[in-house]
């Protein structure tokens, strides 16, 4: 999923009460994507409002989880 698609998600986007990604999480995700200079990754929404960014290349996987508050950690 692209970040632009995540921006369109509303509350209960999965039919099970999932939270929509917050503006803080989306803004942090956008900054990270710009810093990585990689557009071929995936942005994955979590039902708790987190966003996971994921890239795979040359046998190496990079995952970054962004909280609803906009903080993040490398997985």
Secondary structure as the mmCIF struct_conf table of DSSP 4:
data_model
#
loop_
_struct_conf.conf_type_id
_struct_conf.id
_struct_conf.beg_label_comp_id
_struct_conf.beg_label_asym_id
_struct_conf.beg_label_seq_id
_struct_conf.end_label_comp_id
_struct_conf.end_label_asym_id
_struct_conf.end_label_seq_id
HELX_RH_AL_P HELX_RH_AL_P1 UNK A 3 UNK A 6
TURN_TY1_P TURN_TY1_P1 UNK A 7 UNK A 8
TURN_TY1_P TURN_TY1_P2 UNK A 11 UNK A 14
BEND BEND1 UNK A 15 UNK A 16
HELX_LH_PP_P HELX_LH_PP_P1 UNK A 18 UNK A 22
HELX_RH_AL_P HELX_RH_AL_P2 UNK A 23 UNK A 36
TURN_TY1_P TURN_TY1_P3 UNK A 37 UNK A 37
BEND BEND2 UNK A 40 UNK A 41
STRN STRN1 UNK A 42 UNK A 45
TURN_TY1_P TURN_TY1_P4 UNK A 47 UNK A 48
BEND BEND3 UNK A 49 UNK A 49
STRN STRN2 UNK A 51 UNK A 57
TURN_TY1_P TURN_TY1_P5 UNK A 58 UNK A 59
STRN STRN3 UNK A 60 UNK A 66
TURN_TY1_P TURN_TY1_P6 UNK A 68 UNK A 69
BEND BEND4 UNK A 70 UNK A 70
STRN STRN4 UNK A 72 UNK A 74
#
